Structure formats: structure tokens, C-alpha cells
Amino acid sequence: MADYAKPLPEITAESKPFWDACARHELLVQKCRACGTVQYYPRGVCAACWSADVEWTPSAGRGRVYTFTVTYRTQARGFRDELPYVLAWIELEEGVQVMSNIVAVDPAKVAVGLPVRVTFDDVKEGLSIPKFTAA
């Protein structure tokens, strides 16, 4: 693995199961046992009913581009070497939205509705960041 120059995620007690799964190249979302709501990003309680009875459940890792932007210029350390890059809201099949990068796709070919699947960027030992590519 090359040196990773971008900011790293802050791993909290609430998000640790998510990041542990990403290190295994698995994408997880949370589901509330009380009301059935599926949620993403990791939280200690259900955002719909405030129940603390949430469980981790595997995501299929498939979805569609909901919206996106292409960045052509930046001075941000770690990002300027990858210009242009695509930042997108992905709507997963489970019904939640995830903000991530679209990788290994010509930015000119990214469009709203593009089917995508999760892939993982192994940034350091024990840490992989989910990104998406064309399905």
C-alpha cells in the first residue's frame, strides 16, 4: 500500500463495526429492530424512532447514482493528485444514501441513475474505505 495522503475517518465505538466490516470488504448498514428502518451512517440509536435496538446488516453493495459532482481543481492535499474525481450520493438497494467516490469510470460517463457497486480502497493495514464503480 502506498502512503495515503487524504484524511482518515475517525473510528468511534458506534462506527467500529462498520469499519471492521469494510476491512473485510463488506458493506454494512444498520436496521432498527423496533421499527424496521434502515439507516446509514452508523449511529447508536434509530434516527426514526430513537430506539437503541439497532443491528448491523449486510448491504448488497449495489445501487444507483442519485446525484454527483466532478471536481476538476483543488489544492487539498491528497486530492489534487487524483483530479478529476467524482463525488456522488449513491442510493443503495436497501433504500439509504451513501456519499462516496465513483472510481474507475471516466467522469464524463457518470450520470444520474448509473448502476454502481461497492469496491474498497485499502488505505492502510486494517482500514478500507468503501467507494463505488460502475456495475
C-alpha positions as CSV (number, residue, x, y, z in Angstrom):
1,M,0.0,0.0,0.0
2,A,1.3,3.4,-0.9
3,D,1.3,6.3,1.6
4,Y,-2.3,7.6,2.0
5,A,-2.3,11.4,2.0
6,K,-6.1,12.0,2.4
7,P,-7.8,12.5,5.8
8,L,-8.6,9.2,7.6
9,P,-12.0,8.5,9.1
10,E,-12.5,8.9,12.9
11,I,-13.4,5.5,14.1
12,T,-15.7,5.7,17.1
13,A,-17.3,3.0,19.3
14,E,-20.5,3.4,17.2
15,S,-18.8,3.2,13.8
16,K,-16.2,0.5,14.6
17,P,-18.3,-2.5,13.4
18,F,-18.8,-0.7,10.1
19,W,-15.0,-0.1,9.6
20,D,-14.2,-3.6,10.8
21,A,-16.5,-4.9,8.1
22,C,-15.0,-2.6,5.4
23,A,-11.6,-4.0,6.3
24,R,-13.1,-7.4,5.3
25,H,-14.5,-5.8,2.1
26,E,-18.1,-6.0,3.4
27,L,-20.5,-3.1,3.4
28,L,-22.9,-2.9,6.4
29,V,-26.0,-0.7,7.1
30,Q,-28.0,-0.5,10.3
31,K,-31.5,-1.8,10.7
32,C,-33.8,-0.9,13.7
33,R,-35.3,-4.0,15.3
34,A,-38.1,-1.8,16.8
35,C,-39.5,-0.1,13.6
36,G,-37.6,-1.7,10.7
37,T,-36.0,1.5,9.5
38,V,-32.7,1.0,7.6
39,Q,-30.1,3.7,8.2
40,Y,-26.7,4.8,7.1
41,Y,-24.3,6.4,8.7
42,P,-23.6,4.5,11.9
43,R,-25.5,5.8,14.9
44,G,-26.2,4.4,18.4
45,V,-30.0,4.9,18.0
46,C,-32.6,4.7,15.3
47,A,-33.0,8.1,13.6
48,A,-36.7,7.3,13.0
49,C,-37.9,6.1,16.4
50,W,-34.9,6.7,18.7
51,S,-34.7,3.0,19.8
52,A,-31.3,1.9,20.8
53,D,-32.2,-1.6,19.4
54,V,-30.3,-1.3,16.1
55,E,-28.4,-4.1,14.4
56,W,-25.8,-4.3,11.7
57,T,-26.9,-6.0,8.5
58,P,-25.0,-6.7,5.3
59,S,-25.7,-4.5,2.2
60,A,-25.7,-5.9,-1.2
61,G,-23.4,-3.1,-2.1
62,R,-25.4,-2.2,-5.2
63,G,-27.2,1.0,-6.0
64,R,-27.6,3.9,-8.4
65,V,-26.1,7.4,-8.6
66,Y,-28.6,9.8,-7.1
67,T,-26.6,12.9,-7.8
68,F,-22.9,13.7,-8.3
69,T,-20.3,16.4,-9.0
70,V,-17.0,16.2,-10.8
71,T,-14.1,18.1,-9.2
72,Y,-11.5,19.4,-11.7
73,R,-9.5,21.7,-9.4
74,T,-8.4,21.6,-5.8
75,Q,-5.5,22.4,-3.7
76,A,-6.4,19.9,-1.0
77,R,-3.6,17.6,0.0
78,G,-4.1,14.0,-1.4
79,F,-6.9,15.0,-3.7
80,R,-5.1,17.1,-6.2
81,D,-3.2,14.1,-7.5
82,E,-6.4,12.3,-8.5
83,L,-8.1,15.1,-10.5
84,P,-10.7,14.9,-11.9
85,Y,-12.6,12.9,-9.3
86,V,-16.3,12.2,-8.8
87,L,-18.1,12.6,-5.5
88,A,-21.6,11.2,-5.5
89,W,-24.7,10.4,-3.4
90,I,-25.4,6.7,-4.0
91,E,-28.8,5.3,-3.3
92,L,-28.3,1.7,-2.2
93,E,-30.8,-1.1,-3.0
94,E,-31.6,-1.1,0.8
95,G,-33.0,2.5,0.4
96,V,-30.3,4.5,2.2
97,Q,-28.0,7.0,0.6
98,V,-24.2,7.0,0.9
99,M,-21.8,9.7,-0.1
100,S,-18.7,8.3,-1.7
101,N,-16.4,8.5,-4.7
102,I,-17.1,6.9,-8.1
103,V,-13.8,5.3,-9.2
104,A,-12.5,3.5,-12.3
105,V,-15.1,5.3,-14.5
106,D,-14.5,8.2,-16.9
107,P,-16.1,11.2,-15.1
108,A,-17.8,12.1,-18.4
109,K,-19.7,8.8,-18.4
110,V,-21.1,9.2,-14.9
111,A,-24.8,10.1,-14.9
112,V,-27.7,10.2,-12.6
113,G,-29.1,6.6,-12.5
114,L,-25.8,4.9,-13.3
115,P,-25.9,1.5,-11.7
116,V,-22.9,1.1,-9.3
117,R,-21.4,-1.5,-7.0
118,V,-19.2,-1.1,-3.9
119,T,-15.4,-1.6,-4.1
120,F,-12.9,-0.9,-1.4
121,D,-9.8,1.2,-1.2
122,D,-7.3,-0.5,1.1
123,V,-5.7,2.7,2.5
124,K,-3.6,1.1,5.3
125,E,-3.4,-2.1,7.3
126,G,-6.9,-2.8,8.7
127,L,-8.6,0.2,7.1
128,S,-10.5,0.1,3.8
129,I,-12.8,2.9,2.5
130,P,-15.9,2.0,0.5
131,K,-16.1,3.6,-2.9
132,F,-18.2,2.7,-5.9
133,T,-17.6,1.8,-9.6
134,A,-20.0,1.1,-12.5
135,A,-21.9,-2.2,-12.1
